[in-house]
């Protein structure tokens, strides 16, 4: 739990704090890690923020770029390990499978997370509070208690982390999360926040979304979408967030194949859904997963691309068995897009109409 003097003692016992985020870090992990690095620097220690995977989501790439957040990718960083290094994990825990921290080789000194604690998690300072909506909120407690002021860029990162993780304070946001957002709001750069929340997206992104929509299956209060191959792992979570907003849906599961893994993302609309427990039971020993009340994620290693289809079938069955206790079968799932996916004949636009015509046939500017 919160102990300012303890975390200061751990940080100052070394010369450098090496902070690991989870792979494919989200805004909560990024902002929390940046806050912790600033705390270390205020104590006269150097800090390095590391991550594996990729910054796949357009919002996350824009956040890091416009706010100039000093993240380092593991594959592009030659970091000499020193005996005086201290290691921290933010928004993740050792051995979870979603971070690149070598927990079997290096000691972990600090763990700050809002996901349920794992039995194997050990560190000199462990602050894990599942009742909080964001890990960023936890780290902000330490920096505020230490008397640190947030710069406008840092405040923008904190604000975006909180509203993205809690969907504008509407999903699992605690009182502490709301107070943290209120603290950051007067200091943040609204213009930059707008750029982060509404980034430009590639055409491949929209192709993936279109393909995902054609794969959506629904039954009662359940939605399942097996997207297939995705260029970015994080698009699976984006699809899950998007589909979870569907009317009368209380459980949503999205999967995708990225490189040699099946990526899973689960969403629930009930605050006490215990999505992380459903994910872990659903995966069993075939993969790794975790999360918290209304959000969960996981991965399953794939020996070859052909395994994805079979795993998708098995995952669907296990998912339905977990949330409906075997009362709902996969054959009851129906495509969301049926005949209505095709426009009626009188509404279809002939290809010739999409080609530019003569100058006098074109619509004037502004129409």
N, C-alpha and C positions, 0 to 999 in steps of 0.2 A: 504494500500500500504506500501511500504518499509519505515520503521522508526526505525532505530537502537536504538535510545535513548528510544523510547516508549517500545520496547520489553525488553530492559534491565531493565527498571523501573518495568514492570509487573513481570518479573522473580525475581528480587531482593526484591519485596514487600512481598515475601513469603520465606519459608525455604526449600521447596522442589517443584520441577516441576514434575508433573505426566503427561506423554505424552501418549495419546491414538492413536494407529494406527487403520486402519480399519481392520475388521475381515478378516482372510485369507490374511494377508498383503503381498503385492508385493514388489519387490526391491525398487521402488520409495518411498513407504511409510516407509520401513525399514531404508533406508539410510537417508531420511529426518528426521526421528525421532531420529536417532543416532546423526546426526549433531546438532539437537536442544538440545539434552542432553549434548553434549560436550560444547555447548555455555553456558548452565546453570552452568556446573561444572567450566568453566573458570571464572564465576562470583561468585564463592564461594557457589553455591547452589547444593544440591543433586538432582539427576534426576532418574526417573524410567520410563521405556518404557513398555507399556502394549499392549496386543492384545488378541482378542477373536478368535474363530474359530481354524483353523489349518494352519500350514505351509505345504501345500499339494504338491506344485510343487518341484520337485527334485532340481532344480537350487536354489530355495529360501532356502531350508533346508541346502544345501551345503554352500550357502553364509553366513548364520548365523553361521554355525559350523566352517568353516575354518577361518573366520574373527573374530570369538569370539565376536559377537555382543550381548550385554547384554539385550536380550528381555525376558520378563516375561509373561507367559500365565496367564490370569485372573483366571482360575480355579485352578491353582497351586500356586497362590500368596495370602498370607494373608497380605493385605495392610491396615493398620489402617489409616482411614481418619483423617486428622488433619486440624484444622482451618487455619493453615499457608500454606496449600497446594495450589499450583496454577496448573491449568489444561490446557493442550494444546491438540489440534487435528492436525495431520499432514496428508495430502492427503485425508482428509475426513472432513465432517462438522456435527455439532450436528443434530440429528434427521433424518439422511439420511437412516437409516435402515441397513447400512453396517458396523456399528461400535457398540461397546458395551458401549460407554460412556453414563452414566445415566443422560441425559440432563435435565430430569424433576426433578432431585434431587440435582445436583451439578452445580455450575456456571462454565461457560467456559471462560477462560481468553485469550487464544491465538488460532487462527485458521489460518493455512497456507495451502493453497490448490490451485490446478490449474484447478479444475472442476468449472463449472458455479456456481455462488453464489445462494444460496437459500434465499428466502425472510425471512425465520425464523432464519437465522444465525445471532447470536449476540455474541460478545465477546469484551473484552477491546481492543484487537488488532486483527483485521481481515485483512489478506493479501491474497486476492484471485485474481489470475491473469490467466484467462482461455487462454490467448494468449501464455502462456508458455507451453512447452511440458512436464515439470516435476515439481513436488513439491520440489524435492531435489535441483533443481536450485535456487528456491526462498530462501530456508533455507541457502544455501551456500552463498548467498549475505550477510546475516547477519553475518555469521561466518567470512567471508573475511573482511567485513567492521570493525569487532571487532579486526582484526589483528591475528586471530587464524590460526595456521598452521595445515594442515591435516597430520595425520600419514599415512604410507603406506597402512595399512589396511582400514582406513577410506576413503582414496582416491580411493582404489579399489572398495569399496562399492558405492561411488558416481559415479564412472565411469560406473559400471555395471548397476546401477539404470537408468542412462541416456540412455545407449545404449539399454537396454531391453525395456524401456518405449517408446522410439522413433524408435525402430527397426533399430539400428545402425545409428541414426540421419536422417533416411529417412522418418519418420512419425511424423508430427506435431512438429518437432524440430525448435525452434526459435534460433535467434542469441545468446541469453543469454544461451541457452542450449549448443550450440556448444562451447561457450567460457568457460562454466563451465567444460565441458569435457576436453577441452584443458588444463585447470588448473589442473585437476586431473591426466591426462595422465602421466606426467613425474614422478609422485610420486607413482603410483600404482604398485602392484605386478602382473606382467603379468602371471607368473606361476599360481598364485592363481586364477586369472581371467579365465584362461583356464580351471581350475578344476571346477569353478562355471558354466561356460557356457556349459560344456560337462560332466555332472554328470552321474554316473551309475544309471540305471533305473530298476525297478522290472519287472518281467515277467507279473504281473497283469496289469502294465501300457500298455504294448504292446498288451495284450488281449483287453483292453479297446479301444485302438486306432483301432485295427482291427474291433471291433464291431461298432465303430463310422463310419468307412469308409463304412460299409455295409448299413448304414442308411442315407447316403448323397443323397439329392434330389436337382436337378438343373432345372432351367428354365430361359432362356435368360441370364440376368446378375446377377441372384440371386442363392444363395446356402443356403439350410436349412439342419440341421442335428440334429435330436432328438436322443441323444445317449442312453437314458435310465438311469438305475442306475449307478452311479459312486462312487467310494470309496473316491475320493478327489474332492472337488468342483472346484479346479483350473484347472482340466483337461478340463473342458468345454471351458475355455478361450484359452487353448493350441490348442484345436481342431479348434476353431474359427480363431485363428491366422494362423494355418496351411492351412485351406481351403480358407482363404481370398487371398492367393497367387495364386489361380487357375486362369488360363487364362480366360479373358473376364468376370470375376466376379467382380462386384462393391459393392455388398451387401452380407453379410454372417451372418447367425444367427445359433448359436449352443445352445442346451439346454441339461440338464441332471438332473436326480433326485438324490438329496443328502439328506439323512435322510428325514425330513418332508418338504422339499422345492424343487421347481423347480428352478434351476440355469440357468440364461440366459446370453449369451455373444454375442454381436453384433460387427461386423467390417464393415467398409466402406473404399473404396480406394480413394474416392474423398475428398480433404482437407476440403471442406465446406459442408460436408454431414449432419452435425448436428445430429449425431447418438444419442446423449443424448435426443434430443427432440423426435425423432422417438421412442426410448425406452419408454419414459414416456407416450406418447400418446398410444402406443401399449398396455401398461400395464393398463392404466387407474387407477381404484381403486382396482383392484384385486391383485396388488403387488407394489413393490417399485423398482425404478431404477434410474440410472443417468449415467454420463460419460462426454464426450466432443466430439469434432468434428468428429473424425473417430472411436472412441471406446465408447462402452456403455455396461453396465451390469445391471442385475436386478434379482429379486427373486419373486417367487409366493409361498405363504404358501399352503401346501397340507394337507388335513385332513386324507387322506389315500393314499397308493401307487397307487391304481387304478385310482386316479384322474389325474395322469401324462399324460396318453394317451389322455384324453379329453382336457386337457389344451394344449397339444402339437398341437392338431388340431386347437384349437381356436387361439393360438399364431401364428401359420402359417398364418391363414387367416388375422389376424390383421396386421401382419408384411407386407404381400403383399399389403394390402389395404393402408398402410402408405407410402410405398416407390413407389408404382405404381398407387396410387390413385384409387384403385378398378379396374384397367384395366387388372390385372393378377389374375387368380383364382388358387386355390390350385390343381385343377385337371390337370393343365398344368405342374406341377412338375413331373419330371421323375428321376428314380434312376440313380445315376452316374455310378454305377457298374451294368451292365446288363449281357449279356452272356459272355462279356469279363472278367468277374470276375472269370470264370472257365478256366483253361488252356486247350488248345486243347488236344485231346486224345493222340497224338503222343508226347506231351510234359509233360504228367503227369508222376510222379515218383511213382512206386509201393511201398507200405509200406515196402516190404521186402528189398528194396534197401536202406532204411533209417536205417536198423538195422546193427550193426557191424558184419562183416563177419569173416572169418578165418584170421589169422595174415597175411598170404601171399596175401590175396585178398585186404588188406587195402592199401590206397594210402600212399606213403612215406611222411615223414615230409616235410612241406614246399610246398607241391603241392596244 
